[in-house]
Amino acid sequence: MKGKRQKMSNIVEQVESSMPPKFKRKTQSTKHLWTKQEDVALVDCLIELSKDSVWKSENGFQTGYFVHLEKLMATKLPSNSLKATPHIESRYKLLKRQFHDITEMLNHGSGFGWNDVEKCIITTKDVFDDGVKSHLTAIGLRNKEFPHLDDLMFVWGKDHTTGANAEISADVVEEINLCDEEVDMFNVEAHAECYKGEESNDKEKKKTDNVLGDLVGEIHKYVIAVNEANEEMKRIFTYFKKQTESSDRKMKIYDELIELSEFSEQEIKDVEKYILKDEHKIDSFFVFPKTFRRNYVVKQLNEIHPK
């Protein structure tokens, strides 16, 4: 293990030596080789964060969660020197991209499988090489352990179950962002006009300033109205989405359990009754792809009937 780490360090140094100075300084200040212990601690902290209603939000986590993750990591690993930025933030983004690429290939790709013992993607080299063309962060993960997939389902699994309504919501947000961009561009043009006004006489400059002030005031009102409309649409969307999902999932859960044919009728009834008592368990059941649900049901049965 020490030899591999030294070899990796040498490779990093060779890459850095070929970089321009401005990139080299940035790389040297952010470089950190993560250990398995640190990865496990980070995943545990993410699960803890995703269960905390104070930090969990509809689209991920509340602002400032990287700093909070740094504090949680310090509690689990007191001797570590990991910082919110760049260490935790960069590792978070990599794990998230790898998680999404792996689940995307497993759920929608052809010829991909998952070894639940070795915790890795299994497929032929040709199929994998073709798949990673559109899933770049999965490069090198064929037959290589990715031990956190099940745990990360609790953190990011919902991203795969948002459906058409979420796409509509994303379109709305995109339109609002475009409006904001137009406002920014208009401000740039207004500043350019102001600069030209400085070259005119005092009377023309005062008139230009007054017009600019009126325009800025109107733009400010417009931005406030757009933001308020955005928040209201988010609240309405979230309310109906939760109501619809809760009702639909409770009705579907028995049918989904029936599809797992290896369980008896009594076991299915026991699991259904047990899961329906806990909204978190309902969420977890539907977050998992169908290929993982059997293990989840076995886990629930073990909780119902401890050995």
C-alpha positions in Angstrom: 0.0 0.0 0.0 2.8 2.4 0.9 4.5 1.7 -2.5 1.3 2.4 -4.4 0.8 5.7 -2.5 4.4 6.7 -3.3 3.9 5.8 -7.0 0.7 7.9 -7.1 2.5 10.8 -5.4 5.3 10.6 -8.0 2.8 10.6 -10.9 1.1 13.7 -9.4 4.4 15.5 -9.1 5.3 14.7 -12.7 1.9 16.1 -13.9 2.4 19.2 -11.8 5.9 19.8 -13.2 4.5 20.0 -16.7 1.9 22.6 -15.7 2.1 26.4 -16.1 3.1 28.1 -12.7 -0.4 29.5 -12.1 -2.0 26.1 -12.3 0.8 24.4 -10.4 0.4 26.6 -7.3 -3.4 25.9 -7.2 -2.8 22.1 -7.5 -0.2 22.0 -4.8 -2.4 23.9 -2.4 -5.4 21.7 -2.9 -3.8 18.3 -3.3 -4.9 15.6 -1.0 -4.9 11.8 -1.4 -8.1 10.6 0.4 -7.9 7.4 2.5 -10.6 4.8 2.9 -11.2 5.9 6.5 -11.7 9.5 5.3 -14.1 8.4 2.6 -16.1 6.3 5.1 -16.3 9.2 7.5 -17.4 11.6 4.7 -20.2 9.2 3.6 -21.4 8.8 7.2 -21.5 12.6 7.6 -23.5 12.9 4.4 -26.1 10.4 5.6 -26.3 12.2 8.9 -26.8 15.5 7.0 -29.4 14.1 4.7 -31.5 13.0 7.8 -31.2 16.4 9.4 -34.3 18.5 8.4 -32.3 21.7 9.4 -29.8 21.0 6.6 -31.8 19.0 4.0 -33.5 20.9 1.3 -35.6 20.0 -1.8 -32.7 20.4 -4.1 -29.9 19.0 -1.9 -28.5 20.8 1.2 -28.8 24.3 2.7 -26.2 26.9 2.1 -23.1 26.4 4.2 -23.2 22.7 4.3 -19.6 22.2 3.3 -18.5 24.1 6.5 -20.8 22.0 8.6 -19.4 18.8 7.0 -15.9 20.0 8.0 -17.1 20.2 11.6 -18.7 16.7 11.4 -15.5 15.3 9.9 -13.4 16.8 12.6 -15.6 15.1 15.2 -15.2 11.7 13.5 -11.5 12.1 12.7 -10.0 14.6 15.2 -6.5 14.3 13.7 -7.5 15.2 10.1 -6.8 18.5 8.5 -9.5 18.4 5.8 -11.1 21.8 5.0 -14.5 22.5 3.6 -12.8 24.1 0.6 -11.1 22.7 -1.3 -10.8 19.2 0.2 -14.4 18.2 1.2 -16.1 20.2 -1.6 -14.0 18.5 -4.4 -14.4 15.0 -2.9 -18.1 15.6 -2.5 -18.5 16.6 -6.2 -16.4 13.6 -7.4 -18.4 11.1 -5.3 -21.7 12.6 -6.5 -20.6 12.4 -10.2 -19.4 8.9 -9.8 -22.6 7.8 -8.0 -24.8 9.3 -10.7 -22.7 7.8 -13.5 -22.7 4.3 -12.0 -26.5 4.3 -11.2 -27.2 5.8 -14.7 -25.3 2.9 -16.4 -26.9 0.3 -14.1 -30.4 1.6 -14.6 -30.4 2.7 -18.2 -27.4 1.1 -19.8 -27.4 -2.3 -21.6 -25.1 -5.1 -20.5 -24.1 -3.6 -17.1 -24.4 -5.5 -13.8 -23.5 -5.0 -10.1 -21.5 -7.4 -8.0 -23.0 -6.9 -4.5 -20.2 -8.9 -2.8 -17.3 -7.0 -4.4 -19.3 -3.8 -4.7 -18.3 -3.1 -8.3 -19.6 -2.7 -11.8 -19.4 -5.9 -13.9 -19.5 -6.0 -17.7 -17.3 -6.7 -20.7 -14.5 -4.3 -21.5 -16.1 -3.2 -24.8 -19.5 -2.4 -23.2 -17.8 -0.5 -20.4 -15.5 1.5 -22.7 -18.5 2.5 -24.7 -20.5 3.4 -21.6 -17.9 5.7 -20.1 -17.9 7.9 -23.1 -20.9 9.6 -21.7 -20.1 8.8 -18.0 -16.5 10.1 -17.7 -16.2 9.9 -13.9 -16.8 6.1 -14.1 -13.6 5.6 -16.1 -11.5 3.0 -14.3 -14.4 1.7 -12.1 -15.0 -1.6 -14.0 -14.4 -4.4 -11.6 -13.1 -1.8 -9.1 -14.7 -1.5 -5.7 -17.1 1.4 -5.1 -18.2 0.5 -1.5 -20.5 3.4 -0.8 -23.2 2.9 -3.5 -25.9 1.6 -1.1 -25.2 4.3 1.5 -25.1 7.1 -1.1 -28.6 6.0 -2.2 -29.9 7.7 0.9 -28.1 10.9 0.0 -28.6 11.3 -3.8 -30.9 8.5 -4.8 -33.9 10.8 -5.0 -32.3 12.5 -7.9 -33.3 9.5 -10.1 -37.0 9.6 -9.1 -38.0 13.2 -9.6 -39.8 12.5 -12.9 -41.5 15.0 -15.3 -42.7 17.4 -12.6 -39.1 18.1 -11.5 -38.1 18.7 -15.2 -40.9 21.3 -15.4 -39.7 22.9 -12.2 -36.1 23.0 -13.6 -37.4 24.7 -16.7 -39.1 27.4 -14.6 -36.0 28.1 -12.6 -33.9 28.2 -15.9 -36.3 30.8 -17.3 -36.0 32.9 -14.2 -32.2 32.6 -14.3 -32.3 33.8 -17.9 -34.3 36.8 -16.8 -31.6 37.5 -14.2 -29.0 37.3 -16.9 -30.8 39.8 -19.0 -31.0 42.2 -16.0 -27.2 41.8 -15.5 -26.6 42.6 -19.2 -28.9 45.6 -19.0 -26.9 46.9 -16.1 -23.7 46.6 -18.1 -25.2 48.6 -20.9 -26.6 51.2 -18.5 -23.1 51.7 -17.0 -21.7 52.2 -20.6 -24.3 54.9 -21.2 -23.4 56.5 -17.9 -19.8 56.6 -19.0 -20.7 58.3 -22.3 -22.8 60.8 -20.3 -19.7 61.9 -18.4 -18.4 63.4 -21.6 -21.4 65.6 -22.2 -22.3 68.9 -20.4 -23.6 68.9 -16.8 -27.2 69.3 -17.8 -27.2 66.2 -20.1 -25.3 64.2 -17.4 -27.9 65.0 -14.8 -30.7 64.0 -17.1 -28.9 60.7 -17.9 -28.3 60.0 -14.2 -32.0 60.6 -13.5 -33.1 58.2 -16.3 -30.5 55.6 -15.1 -31.8 55.9 -11.5 -35.4 55.3 -12.6 -34.3 52.3 -14.7 -32.3 50.8 -11.9 -35.3 51.3 -9.6 -37.6 49.5 -12.0 -35.1 46.7 -12.5 -34.8 46.3 -8.7 -38.6 46.0 -8.4 -38.6 43.5 -11.3 -35.9 41.3 -9.7 -37.8 41.3 -6.4 -41.1 40.3 -8.1 -39.3 37.5 -10.0 -37.7 36.1 -6.9 -41.0 36.2 -5.0 -42.7 34.4 -7.9 -40.0 31.8 -7.9 -40.3 31.1 -4.2 -44.1 30.8 -4.5 -43.8 28.4 -7.5 -41.3 26.3 -5.5 -43.7 26.1 -2.5 -46.7 25.2 -4.7 -44.7 22.6 -6.6 -43.2 21.1 -3.4 -46.7 20.8 -1.8 -48.4 19.0 -4.7 -45.3 16.9 -5.4 -45.2 15.6 -1.8 -49.0 15.0 -1.7 -49.0 13.1 -5.0 -45.9 11.1 -4.3 -47.0 10.1 -0.8 -50.3 8.8 -2.0 -49.0 7.1 -5.1 -46.1 5.4 -3.4 -48.3 4.0 -0.6 -50.7 2.5 -3.2 -47.8 1.1 -5.3 -45.7 -0.4 -2.5 -47.7 -3.7 -2.3 -47.5 -4.2 -6.1 -43.8 -3.5 -6.0 -43.3 -6.1 -3.3 -45.3 -8.7 -5.2 -42.8 -8.4 -8.0 -40.2 -9.8 -5.7 -41.5 -13.3 -6.1 -39.1 -15.1 -3.8 -40.9 -13.8 -0.7 -44.0 -15.5 0.8 -47.4 -13.7 1.0 -47.1 -13.4 4.7 -43.6 -11.9 4.4 -44.8 -9.4 1.9 -47.7 -8.3 4.2 -45.3 -8.0 7.1 -42.8 -5.9 5.2 -45.6 -3.7 3.7 -47.1 -3.0 7.1 -43.7 -2.3 8.6 -42.5 0.1 5.9 -45.8 2.0 5.8 -45.3 3.0 9.4 -42.2 5.1 8.6 -42.0 7.7 5.8 -38.2 7.4 5.8 -38.5 3.7 5.0 -41.0 4.4 2.2 -38.5 6.9 0.8 -35.7 4.4 1.0 -37.7 1.6 -0.7 -38.5 3.7 -3.7 -35.0 5.4 -3.9 -33.4 2.0 -4.4 -33.3 0.7 -8.0 -35.3 -2.6 -8.4 -32.1 -4.6 -8.5 -31.3 -3.5 -4.9 -34.8 -3.8 -3.4 -34.5 -7.5 -2.5 -31.6 -6.8 -0.1 -33.6 -4.0 1.4 -36.6 -6.2 2.0 -34.4 -8.9 3.6 -33.1 -6.2 5.9 -36.6 -5.2 7.0 -37.6 -8.8 7.6 -34.6 -9.2 9.8 -35.7 -6.2 11.8 -39.3 -7.5 12.1 -38.2 -11.0 13.0 -34.7 -10.7 14.7 -32.8 -14.0 14.7 
